[in-house]
Amino acid sequence: MNIPLNRPFLPAKEEYELYTKEIWQRNWLTNHGPLVQQFENKVSDFLNISEFIFMNSGTTSLQVALKALDIEGEVITTPYSYVATTASIVWEGCRPVFADIRADTLNIDPEKIKSRITENTSAILATHIYGFPCDVEAIQRIAEQHQLKVIYDAAHCFGVTYNGDSILKWGDASILSFHATKLLHSVEGGGFYSNDDSLMERARFMMNFGHDGPYNFKEVGINGKNSEFHAAMGLCNLSHATEILNKRKIQIHQYKIELENQPVQFQKTRGNTKYNYAYFPVIFETARAALKVETDLSQKRVETRRYFTPSLNKLNYINNQYTLPVAEDISERVLCLPLFHDLTSEEISYVCNVIIGALNKQ
């Protein structure tokens, strides 16, 4: 048996070809074409948000968010995320300052944020890790008290709601990812959302070289645009989004049932959350147990990944002055298990049986 960690959802080829025929007919390949506009509108409708900007990656979207909000100096962020979260801060000439995470939710700990604030702090960049919402109310209170901007890396959060509203509506700006590994993908892609219309307008200028008409440049900008071909894939997959979300829920429910009596920890979500079941992380009791399970699964040709290791404060281009015991510990004990649309019930049982066997052999 060969079970990958992820296998991107692909629509029927005929569905995609209906859109590509339009692209050939119009010969309009990029520069905010009709399919990009259509994808932006349909994502907005699906997520119940006012507007959405489709960009070429979640990382570009983070960089635009930092630039559009005029962030300088220190940015308090999580050490437990994909490297792009920290890299975007550094790339924009700011200094990441890490606050540790909570051991139950795996999200940044608001109490730890408070101790990191200095006169040089300009923003908080928090990740809703694995799509589980941060303590957004506590973060908002801290930001208002200290006049800080808040950006959410919501790369994992397509379809997640909190208190009945899209999680994207919290903070000054939020970003999504539509990379091929995400449950809703456009092969490559990302996007930007803010409740602030003026910030949305500024972000649109910035992601298109600053163009304000063909010969005027309103803002410093980069090439953050995405193509008609990527939008076509996004539109195809968006039409299957509810089916994809429902299937993930069933798969994770089975994983939890089969592993419920094992010495493992599952991430704790907040109340009033509609989750999207984007990932299935399992926290083992020791790093040794996690390594044993990872090794045994690999020998059985089952792919797992220690999302997210290393703890980002250990990156070689970071001058970190703090110890972050929770993030460093969790990053050594976590494994994300296979999760994708056509993963079968039999394959989940197989994975769980290998895990149980590995834990019993310790």
C-alpha positions in Angstrom: 0.0 0.0 0.0 1.3 3.5 -0.9 -0.5 6.4 0.9 0.7 9.9 0.3 0.3 12.7 2.8 -1.7 14.7 0.3 -3.2 14.2 -3.1 -4.6 17.4 -4.6 -8.3 17.3 -5.5 -8.8 17.4 -9.3 -12.1 18.0 -11.0 -13.1 16.1 -14.1 -10.9 17.1 -17.0 -14.0 18.1 -19.0 -14.9 20.6 -16.3 -11.6 22.4 -16.5 -11.6 22.3 -20.3 -14.9 24.2 -20.4 -13.0 27.1 -18.8 -9.9 26.7 -20.9 -12.0 26.9 -24.1 -13.1 30.4 -22.9 -9.5 31.3 -22.3 -8.5 30.3 -25.9 -11.5 32.2 -27.3 -10.6 35.4 -25.5 -6.8 35.1 -25.5 -6.8 36.9 -22.2 -4.4 35.0 -20.0 -3.6 37.3 -17.0 -4.0 40.9 -15.7 -7.3 40.4 -13.8 -9.1 38.6 -16.5 -12.8 37.5 -16.5 -12.2 34.2 -14.7 -10.1 35.8 -12.0 -12.9 38.3 -11.5 -15.4 35.5 -11.4 -13.3 33.5 -8.9 -13.0 36.5 -6.6 -16.8 37.1 -6.7 -17.6 33.4 -6.0 -15.1 33.1 -3.2 -16.6 36.2 -1.7 -20.1 34.7 -1.9 -19.0 31.4 -0.5 -17.3 32.9 2.5 -19.9 35.7 3.0 -17.4 38.5 2.8 -17.7 41.7 0.9 -14.8 41.4 -1.5 -11.8 39.2 -2.1 -8.5 39.7 -3.9 -7.0 36.7 -5.7 -3.2 36.7 -5.7 -0.5 34.4 -6.8 0.3 32.9 -3.4 -0.5 33.2 0.3 3.1 34.4 0.9 2.7 37.3 -1.6 -0.6 38.1 0.1 1.2 38.3 3.5 3.9 40.6 2.1 1.2 42.9 0.6 -0.6 43.0 3.9 2.5 44.1 5.7 3.3 46.7 3.1 -0.2 48.0 2.8 -0.5 48.5 6.5 2.9 50.3 6.6 4.3 47.8 9.1 7.8 48.6 10.4 10.0 47.6 13.3 9.0 44.6 15.4 6.2 42.2 14.6 5.0 39.7 17.2 4.3 36.4 15.7 4.0 32.7 16.3 7.0 30.3 16.2 4.6 27.5 15.2 3.6 27.9 11.6 4.9 27.3 8.1 8.1 29.2 7.4 6.4 31.7 5.0 4.8 33.5 8.0 8.2 34.4 9.5 9.9 34.8 6.1 7.4 37.4 5.0 8.2 39.6 8.0 11.9 39.4 7.4 11.5 39.9 3.6 9.6 43.2 4.3 12.5 44.4 6.5 10.8 43.9 9.8 11.9 41.9 12.8 9.9 38.9 14.0 9.5 38.7 17.7 8.2 35.3 18.8 5.6 34.7 21.5 5.0 31.1 22.6 1.9 29.0 21.8 -0.7 27.3 23.9 -0.2 23.6 24.3 -3.9 22.8 23.7 -4.9 25.0 20.7 -1.3 25.3 19.3 -2.1 28.9 18.5 -0.1 31.9 19.7 -0.8 32.6 23.4 -2.2 36.1 24.0 -0.6 36.2 27.5 2.8 35.7 25.9 2.1 38.4 23.3 1.8 41.0 26.1 5.3 40.3 27.4 6.8 40.9 24.0 5.4 44.4 23.3 8.0 47.2 23.2 8.1 50.7 21.9 9.2 49.2 18.5 6.3 46.9 18.1 4.0 47.8 15.2 1.9 44.6 14.6 0.8 41.1 15.6 0.9 38.5 12.9 -0.9 35.4 14.1 -1.6 32.1 12.4 -4.9 30.2 12.8 -2.9 27.0 12.9 -4.4 24.1 10.9 -7.4 26.3 10.5 -8.3 26.5 14.2 -9.1 30.1 15.2 -6.8 32.0 17.5 -8.2 33.7 20.6 -9.2 36.6 18.4 -11.0 38.6 21.1 -7.9 38.6 23.4 -5.6 39.5 20.5 -7.9 42.4 19.5 -8.0 43.8 23.1 -4.2 43.7 23.2 -3.9 45.4 19.8 -6.4 48.2 20.7 -4.7 48.8 24.1 -1.3 49.2 22.4 -2.4 50.6 19.1 -1.1 47.7 17.1 -2.2 46.3 13.7 -3.3 42.7 13.5 -2.7 40.4 10.5 -3.9 36.9 10.4 -2.2 34.2 8.4 -5.4 32.3 7.6 -3.7 30.1 4.9 -5.4 27.0 6.4 -8.8 28.6 6.9 -10.9 28.3 3.8 -14.5 28.0 4.9 -13.8 28.4 8.6 -16.4 30.4 10.6 -16.3 31.7 14.1 -19.5 32.9 15.8 -21.3 32.4 12.5 -19.0 34.7 10.5 -15.9 34.1 8.3 -12.8 34.0 10.4 -11.3 36.3 7.8 -13.3 39.2 9.2 -11.0 39.5 12.3 -8.0 41.7 12.4 -6.9 44.5 10.0 -6.2 42.0 7.2 -6.3 38.2 6.6 -4.8 36.1 3.9 -5.7 32.7 2.4 -3.7 30.1 0.4 -4.9 28.2 -2.6 -1.8 26.1 -3.0 -2.2 22.6 -4.3 -1.8 21.1 -0.8 -4.8 23.1 0.5 -8.3 21.6 0.6 -9.5 24.3 -1.9 -6.8 25.0 -4.4 -6.1 26.8 -7.7 -2.8 24.9 -8.2 -0.9 28.0 -7.0 -2.6 30.9 -5.4 -3.6 33.0 -2.4 -5.6 35.9 -1.5 -6.2 39.0 0.7 -9.2 40.3 2.6 -9.8 43.3 4.9 -12.9 44.9 6.3 -11.3 48.3 5.4 -12.3 49.3 1.9 -9.4 51.7 1.6 -6.9 49.0 2.5 -8.5 46.6 -0.1 -8.0 49.3 -2.7 -4.4 49.9 -1.7 -3.7 46.2 -1.8 -5.1 46.0 -5.3 -2.7 48.7 -6.5 0.3 47.1 -4.7 -0.3 43.6 -6.2 -0.3 45.0 -9.7 2.9 47.1 -9.7 1.0 50.1 -8.4 -0.7 50.6 -11.7 -3.5 53.3 -11.6 -4.3 53.2 -15.3 -1.7 52.3 -18.0 0.7 55.2 -17.4 0.3 56.2 -13.7 1.7 54.4 -10.7 -0.1 55.2 -7.4 1.9 52.8 -5.1 5.1 50.9 -5.0 4.0 47.5 -6.2 5.0 43.9 -7.0 3.6 41.3 -9.4 1.1 39.5 -7.2 -1.4 38.8 -9.9 -2.7 35.3 -10.8 -3.7 33.9 -14.2 -6.9 32.8 -15.9 -5.7 29.2 -15.8 -5.3 29.2 -12.0 -8.7 30.9 -11.7 -10.2 28.2 -13.9 -8.9 25.5 -11.5 -10.1 27.5 -8.5 -13.6 27.8 -10.0 -13.8 24.1 -10.8 -12.8 23.1 -7.3 -15.0 25.7 -5.7 -18.0 24.0 -7.2 -17.0 20.9 -5.2 -16.1 22.8 -2.0 -19.0 21.6 0.1 -18.5 18.0 -1.0 -14.7 18.3 -0.1 -15.4 19.8 3.3 -18.0 17.2 4.2 -15.7 14.3 3.2 -12.8 15.7 5.3 -15.1 15.8 8.3 -16.0 12.1 7.9 -12.3 11.2 7.5 -11.1 13.0 10.6 -14.0 11.6 12.6 -12.9 8.1 11.7 -9.3 8.9 12.6 -10.3 10.2 16.1 -12.5 7.2 16.8 -9.8 4.7 15.9 -7.1 6.6 17.9 -9.2 7.7 20.8 -7.8 5.3 23.4 -4.2 5.8 22.3 -1.6 8.0 24.2 -2.0 10.9 21.7 -3.4 14.5 21.9 -5.6 16.2 19.4 -5.7 19.9 18.9 -8.4 21.7 20.8 -10.7 24.0 18.9 -12.6 27.0 20.3 -16.3 26.9 20.8 -18.7 28.4 18.2 -16.3 27.3 15.4 -17.3 25.7 12.2 -14.0 23.9 11.3 -12.9 23.0 7.8 -10.9 19.8 8.7 -7.9 21.0 6.7 -5.3 18.9 8.5 -5.1 16.1 11.0 -2.2 16.7 13.4 -1.6 14.2 16.2 0.6 15.1 19.2 2.4 12.1 20.7 3.6 11.8 24.3 7.3 12.0 23.4 9.5 12.9 20.5 10.7 9.3 20.5 7.1 8.0 20.1 6.5 10.4 17.2 9.7 9.3 15.5 8.9 5.7 16.0 5.4 6.2 14.4 6.9 8.2 11.6 9.5 5.5 10.8 7.1 2.6 10.9 4.6 4.4 8.7 7.4 5.3 6.3 8.4 1.7 6.1 4.8 0.8 5.2 4.9 3.5 2.5 2.6 5.9 4.4 3.8 9.5 4.2 3.5 11.8 7.2 5.0 15.2 7.9 6.1 17.0 11.1 4.1 20.1 10.3 5.5 22.3 11.8 9.2 21.7 12.5 11.5 23.3 13.3 10.1 25.8 15.6 10.6 29.0 13.6 12.7 30.7 16.3 15.4 28.2 15.3 15.7 29.5 11.7 19.3 30.3 10.8 18.4 33.8 9.7 16.6 34.7 12.9 18.3 36.4 15.9 15.9 35.1 18.6 16.5 36.0 22.2 13.6 34.1 23.8 13.1 30.5 24.8 9.9 29.0 23.5 9.4 25.8 25.4 5.9 24.9 24.2 6.4 25.5 20.5 9.8 23.7 20.5 8.4 20.8 22.4 5.2 20.4 20.2 7.3 20.7 17.0 9.2 17.6 18.0 6.1 15.5 18.9 3.7 16.3 16.1 2.8 14.4 13.0 0.2 15.3 10.4 -1.5 12.2 9.0 -2.6 11.5 5.4 -5.7 13.5 4.5 -7.1 14.0 1.0 -10.4 13.7 -0.8 -10.1 10.1 -2.1 -8.5 8.7 1.0 -10.5 5.6 1.8 -11.9 4.3 5.1 -9.8 1.2 4.6 -6.6 3.3 4.2 -7.4 5.3 7.4 -7.8 2.1 9.3 -4.5 0.8 7.9 -2.7 4.0 9.0 -4.3 3.8 12.5 -3.3 0.1 12.9 0.3 0.9 12.0 0.3 3.7 14.5 -1.2 1.6 17.3 1.3 -1.2 16.5 4.2 1.3 16.7 3.1 2.7 20.0 2.7 -0.8 21.5 6.3 -1.7 20.4 7.9 1.1 22.4 
